[in-house]
Amino acid sequence: MGDDLGRLYRLDGVAHIAGVINDEYAILLVVYYNLLVQVVFQKRSTEKETFGECPEGADEETVRRFARAYIMMLLGTQLFADKSGNRIHIRWLPFVARLEEMGGYSWRSTALAWLYMCMYRVANRHVVKLDRPLQLLQSWIFWRFSGFRLAGYDAFSWPLASRWSGYNPGVSEKGPRVQMARLRIDMLQARDFIWMPYSTPDVLQVVHPEVLEPRHTMLWRCVMSLIYFAVVEWHQVDRVLPQFGGVQPPLHPALNINFLMSKDERGGDRWFPSHLQHWHLHWETRADHVLRFDVVADPGPSHEFLDWWH
């Protein structure tokens, strides 16, 4: 069983990530997963009753169980949710099993890769429903398009996306909302888009200090691969420099990754690093691909860009 790659892929790489396939540690992971199924895979109401609030004075192991259940729910139903509803994929189990290592992963780049893939899928005219994470997409829109913002949501804190957490529009008003949104898009002007909404003093006051450390902000300006298991996307921030306060030069040809668009973990896709080695290497050498440019007060397209555009 240890060398059977077909078996490994049917397990979705759980034992591969854990480092073993037939050792006791992997068995314990599966046992723990079976126990977790009983509480996290249930309906939301039952889930809240089971893991609603950690008991006061709980011992360390109980706290860790609650933490694992909450993180599993957050990963499976919020950041990386799909059309499976409230079910959570087994592949997250090795990550929550080692809580101390969770801070070492780039969750933001992974969530962005999943969002890109979801938006790619919904571009297909036969797809009628967008996968999650819709909260991230909604927050991105509201922060940058002031004309789309909702009245009564002026206060905000950290995390910034929580500003719109109470927004829950009714289905009955869907038609008029869509018509109004299309009208606003048709009437958009250059001044209606906010390139750097997070740079204002009131926002900087609530942002967690660690987010602004160079080791994190460097990733914002990296031209690199974004990897979420089988999903590989390309972070082409060099094509939108005004979001960092830079002047946009003429664009280089976009990297063609159409052949990767069909890889979504379905149909036996292999997503181990050995099969996506080229793209994992891009990620590992991301520090060599950080954009460097001058920050200006009024970022926008350069004259060369406008000539290229026209």
C-alpha positions as a printed NumPy array, in Angstrom:
array([[  0.   ,   0.   ,   0.   ],
       [  2.897,   2.348,   0.694],
       [  3.926,   2.562,  -3.011],
       [  0.466,   2.484,  -4.575],
       [  0.103,   6.001,  -6.037],
       [ -3.425,   5.268,  -7.208],
       [ -4.401,   4.54 ,  -3.61 ],
       [ -2.703,   7.727,  -2.463],
       [ -4.692,   9.844,  -4.876],
       [ -7.939,   8.175,  -3.902],
       [ -7.13 ,   9.286,  -0.36 ],
       [ -6.682,  12.816,  -1.762],
       [ -3.173,  12.947,  -0.403],
       [ -4.077,  12.882,   3.287],
       [ -1.433,  10.325,   4.172],
       [  1.005,  11.92 ,   1.738],
       [  0.784,  15.261,   3.527],
       [  1.036,  13.545,   6.886],
       [  4.256,  11.909,   5.742],
       [  3.214,   8.277,   6.102],
       [  0.605,   5.961,   4.624],
       [  0.602,   2.814,   6.745],
       [  1.956,   4.016,  10.068],
       [  0.053,   4.579,  13.268],
       [  0.046,   8.364,  12.823],
       [ -1.981,   8.189,   9.616],
       [ -4.408,   5.762,  11.25 ],
       [ -4.925,   8.179,  14.129],
       [ -5.662,  10.948,  11.64 ],
       [ -8.389,   8.887,   9.998],
       [ -9.854,   7.945,  13.375],
       [ -9.904,  11.586,  14.406],
       [-11.547,  12.477,  11.114],
       [-14.291,   9.921,  11.685],
       [-15.002,  11.51 ,  15.06 ],
       [-15.006,  14.975,  13.528],
       [-17.512,  13.884,  10.891],
       [-20.078,  13.365,  13.626],
       [-19.974,  17.003,  14.714],
       [-18.739,  19.181,  11.852],
       [-20.595,  17.559,   8.955],
       [-23.97 ,  18.044,  10.571],
       [-26.4  ,  20.868,   9.875],
       [-25.417,  24.325,  11.041],
       [-27.913,  24.334,  13.923],
       [-26.565,  21.089,  15.378],
       [-23.016,  22.257,  14.728],
       [-23.561,  25.386,  16.789],
       [-25.041,  23.348,  19.625],
       [-22.02 ,  21.023,  19.644],
       [-19.262,  23.596,  19.149],
       [-21.033,  26.842,  19.95 ],
       [-18.785,  28.024,  22.759],
       [-15.821,  26.483,  24.497],
       [-16.672,  25.705,  28.144],
       [-15.167,  28.08 ,  30.667],
       [-12.158,  26.576,  32.414],
       [-11.739,  23.861,  29.759],
       [ -8.454,  21.951,  29.754],
       [ -5.914,  22.404,  26.954],
       [ -6.978,  19.327,  25.002],
       [-10.628,  20.454,  24.965],
       [ -9.591,  23.885,  23.747],
       [ -7.557,  22.298,  20.967],
       [-10.533,  20.166,  19.906],
       [-12.735,  23.254,  19.697],
       [-10.008,  25.082,  17.79 ],
       [ -9.675,  22.244,  15.284],
       [-13.432,  22.031,  14.739],
       [-13.732,  25.797,  14.256],
       [-10.785,  25.944,  11.843],
       [-12.158,  22.999,   9.853],
       [-15.494,  24.759,   9.584],
       [-13.798,  28.033,   8.575],
       [-11.713,  26.347,   5.874],
       [-14.451,  24.119,   4.49 ],
       [-17.466,  26.438,   4.617],
       [-16.   ,  29.944,   4.302],
       [-12.538,  30.375,   2.778],
       [-12.578,  27.31 ,   0.519],
       [-16.262,  26.451,   0.316],
       [-17.736,  24.856,  -2.776],
       [-21.141,  23.608,  -3.882],
       [-21.062,  20.66 ,  -1.497],
       [-22.84 ,  22.812,   1.084],
       [-21.855,  22.279,   4.7  ],
       [-19.64 ,  19.252,   4.047],
       [-15.905,  19.53 ,   4.713],
       [-13.21 ,  17.756,   2.709],
       [-10.951,  15.247,   4.423],
       [ -7.835,  16.855,   2.92 ],
       [ -7.893,  19.562,   5.619],
       [ -7.415,  17.   ,   8.374],
       [ -3.583,  16.869,   8.367],
       [ -3.43 ,  20.652,   8.62 ],
       [ -5.632,  20.956,  11.708],
       [ -3.931,  17.931,  13.262],
       [ -0.781,  20.047,  13.579],
       [ -2.067,  23.354,  14.901],
       [  1.418,  24.667,  15.629],
       [  2.31 ,  24.564,  11.929],
       [ -0.792,  26.285,  10.549],
       [  0.774,  29.717,  10.783],
       [  3.526,  28.632,   8.405],
       [  1.234,  28.309,   5.373],
       [  0.303,  31.114,   3.003],
       [ -3.458,  30.938,   3.436],
       [ -4.055,  34.27 ,   1.68 ],
       [ -2.402,  33.216,  -1.57 ],
       [ -4.262,  29.899,  -1.43 ],
       [ -7.631,  31.603,  -0.92 ],
       [ -6.849,  33.921,  -3.84 ],
       [ -6.068,  30.948,  -6.088],
       [ -9.406,  29.367,  -5.173],
       [-11.271,  32.64 ,  -5.8  ],
       [ -9.652,  32.976,  -9.242],
       [-10.664,  29.432, -10.137],
       [-14.251,  30.019,  -8.996],
       [-14.499,  33.168, -11.132],
       [-13.067,  31.271, -14.091],
       [-15.732,  28.591, -13.709],
       [-18.634,  31.01 , -13.476],
       [-17.531,  32.617, -16.763],
       [-18.897,  29.491, -18.412],
       [-22.437,  30.317, -19.559],
       [-23.631,  26.889, -18.424],
       [-22.631,  27.623, -14.811],
       [-25.415,  29.332, -12.887],
       [-23.939,  29.474,  -9.394],
       [-20.638,  30.863,  -8.163],
       [-18.624,  28.869,  -5.644],
       [-17.352,  30.555,  -2.511],
       [-15.573,  32.529,  -1.103],
       [-18.158,  35.146,  -1.995],
       [-17.428,  37.163,   1.153],
       [-13.93 ,  37.995,  -0.106],
       [-15.207,  38.997,  -3.534],
       [-17.985,  41.11 ,  -2.021],
       [-15.556,  42.871,   0.313],
       [-13.149,  43.576,  -2.56 ],
       [-15.972,  45.192,  -4.549],
       [-17.355,  47.312,  -1.716],
       [-13.939,  48.62 ,  -0.643],
       [-12.924,  49.688,  -4.148],
       [-16.204,  50.76 ,  -5.763],
       [-17.628,  53.423,  -3.469],
       [-20.81 ,  53.63 ,  -5.562],
       [-21.671,  50.033,  -4.702],
       [-21.228,  50.42 ,  -0.958],
       [-24.19 ,  49.95 ,   1.334],
       [-25.566,  52.634,   3.596],
       [-25.158,  52.027,   7.319],
       [-21.878,  50.099,   7.155],
       [-19.459,  52.913,   7.918],
       [-17.828,  51.372,  11.004],
       [-15.189,  48.71 ,  10.467],
       [-12.583,  46.731,  12.378],
       [-10.191,  43.86 ,  11.801],
       [-10.618,  41.748,   9.709],
       [-11.727,  44.334,   7.153],
       [-14.13 ,  41.981,   5.368],
       [-16.208,  41.801,   8.57 ],
       [-17.458,  45.305,   7.754],
       [-20.15 ,  43.773,   5.56 ],
       [-20.857,  40.666,   7.659],
       [-24.393,  41.78 ,   8.484],
       [-25.359,  42.225,   4.832],
       [-27.893,  39.559,   3.863],
       [-30.035,  40.718,   0.912],
       [-33.383,  39.095,   0.261],
       [-34.014,  36.965,  -2.816],
       [-37.146,  38.952,  -3.697],
       [-35.054,  42.057,  -4.496],
       [-32.554,  40.246,  -6.706],
       [-33.917,  41.549, -10.03 ],
       [-33.834,  45.269,  -9.179],
       [-30.395,  44.929,  -7.556],
       [-28.941,  43.343, -10.679],
       [-30.416,  46.051, -12.896],
       [-29.062,  48.812, -10.665],
       [-25.617,  47.195, -10.518],
       [-25.459,  46.941, -14.309],
       [-26.473,  50.594, -14.641],
       [-23.735,  51.661, -12.199],
       [-21.15 ,  49.64 , -14.12 ],
       [-22.196,  51.315, -17.378],
       [-21.789,  54.742, -15.777],
       [-18.45 ,  54.109, -14.071],
       [-15.789,  56.795, -14.341],
       [-12.088,  56.546, -13.54 ],
       [-12.588,  58.485, -10.302],
       [-15.186,  55.944,  -9.108],
       [-12.548,  53.268,  -8.525],
       [-10.356,  53.403,  -5.401],
       [ -6.96 ,  51.894,  -6.187],
       [ -5.568,  51.834,  -2.64 ],
       [ -8.48 ,  51.679,  -0.149],
       [ -6.335,  50.157,   2.608],
       [ -3.764,  52.964,   2.691],
       [ -5.934,  55.548,   4.457],
       [ -5.093,  56.383,   8.109],
       [ -8.422,  55.147,   9.484],
       [ -7.87 ,  51.733,   7.892],
       [ -4.227,  51.495,   8.976],
       [ -5.333,  52.036,  12.575],
       [ -7.276,  48.762,  12.666],
       [ -5.072,  46.569,  10.458],
       [ -3.121,  43.948,  12.381],
       [  0.531,  45.159,  12.577],
       [  1.917,  41.824,  11.406],
       [  0.103,  42.154,   8.073],
       [  2.211,  45.207,   7.207],
       [  5.549,  43.522,   7.878],
       [  7.826,  43.39 ,   4.785],
       [  7.8  ,  39.582,   4.711],
       [  4.053,  39.766,   4.06 ],
       [  3.758,  42.909,   1.946],
       [  6.422,  41.454,  -0.348],
       [  3.898,  38.848,  -1.496],
       [  1.564,  41.566,  -2.732],
       [  4.143,  42.589,  -5.348],
       [  5.315,  39.128,  -6.406],
       [  4.698,  37.784,  -9.899],
       [  4.336,  34.155,  -8.92 ],
       [  2.178,  31.059,  -8.958],
       [ -0.736,  30.643,  -6.558],
       [ -1.352,  27.016,  -5.629],
       [ -4.386,  25.391,  -4.032],
       [ -3.882,  21.616,  -4.33 ],
       [ -4.607,  20.949,  -8.046],
       [ -5.538,  24.573,  -8.747],
       [ -2.67 ,  26.69 , -10.115],
       [ -3.207,  30.378, -10.906],
       [ -0.796,  33.12 , -11.927],
       [ -0.405,  36.27 ,  -9.815],
       [  0.067,  38.842, -12.609],
       [  0.219,  41.979, -10.486],
       [  2.641,  43.555, -12.958],
       [ -0.408,  44.301, -15.12 ],
       [ -2.124,  46.442, -12.444],
       [  0.572,  48.533, -10.734],
       [ -1.761,  51.428,  -9.723],
       [ -3.119,  49.22 ,  -6.923],
       [  0.283,  49.689,  -5.258],
       [  0.712,  53.35 ,  -6.171],
       [  2.819,  52.71 ,  -9.283],
       [  2.544,  54.023, -12.844],
       [  1.396,  51.344, -15.288],
       [  3.836,  50.705, -18.161],
       [  2.904,  48.851, -21.382],
       [  1.923,  45.254, -20.679],
       [  3.969,  42.199, -21.463],
       [  2.102,  39.261, -23.037],
       [  0.089,  37.381, -20.435],
       [  1.239,  33.926, -19.416],
       [ -0.94 ,  31.29 , -21.066],
       [ -2.051,  28.804, -18.399],
       [ -5.214,  27.604, -20.139],
       [ -4.028,  23.998, -19.877],
       [ -4.16 ,  24.338, -16.075],
       [ -7.769,  25.539, -16.034],
       [ -9.081,  21.989, -16.351],
       [ -7.278,  20.872, -13.175],
       [ -9.734,  21.185, -10.316],
       [ -9.146,  17.947,  -8.347],
       [-11.943,  16.171, -10.167],
       [-11.377,  13.351, -12.627],
       [ -8.232,  12.005, -10.962],
       [ -6.104,  15.153, -11.207],
       [ -2.723,  14.668,  -9.585],
       [ -1.678,  17.626,  -7.514],
       [  1.332,  16.38 ,  -5.545],
       [  4.366,  18.68 ,  -5.828],
       [  6.163,  16.046,  -7.914],
       [  3.514,  16.446, -10.641],
       [  3.374,  20.258, -10.452],
       [  7.079,  20.734,  -9.784],
       [  7.495,  23.647, -12.209],
       [  4.774,  25.699, -10.519],
       [  5.921,  24.846,  -7.005],
       [  9.378,  26.068,  -7.998],
       [  7.859,  29.408,  -9.034],
       [  6.337,  29.699,  -5.578],
       [  9.502,  28.71 ,  -3.755],
       [ 11.529,  31.355,  -5.657],
       [  8.948,  34.112,  -5.222],
       [ 11.467,  36.382,  -3.491],
       [ 13.31 ,  36.65 ,  -6.82 ],
       [ 10.243,  38.029,  -8.585],
       [  9.235,  40.999,  -6.446],
       [  8.296,  44.057,  -8.515],
       [ 10.212,  47.255,  -7.872],
       [  8.801,  50.608,  -8.956],
       [  8.387,  54.183,  -7.788],
       [  5.305,  55.053,  -5.735],
       [  3.641,  58.276,  -6.885],
       [  0.853,  60.452,  -5.514],
       [ -1.432,  59.988,  -8.517],
       [ -0.911,  56.489,  -9.942],
       [ -2.279,  55.738, -13.349],
       [ -1.295,  54.663, -16.871],
       [  1.894,  56.048, -18.386],
       [  1.982,  57.794, -21.762],
       [  3.631,  54.695, -23.201],
       [  0.778,  52.58 , -21.852],
       [ -1.846,  54.859, -23.432],
       [ -0.044,  54.713, -26.767],
       [  0.099,  50.938, -26.489],
       [ -3.591,  50.786, -25.531],
       [ -4.755,  52.899, -28.463]])
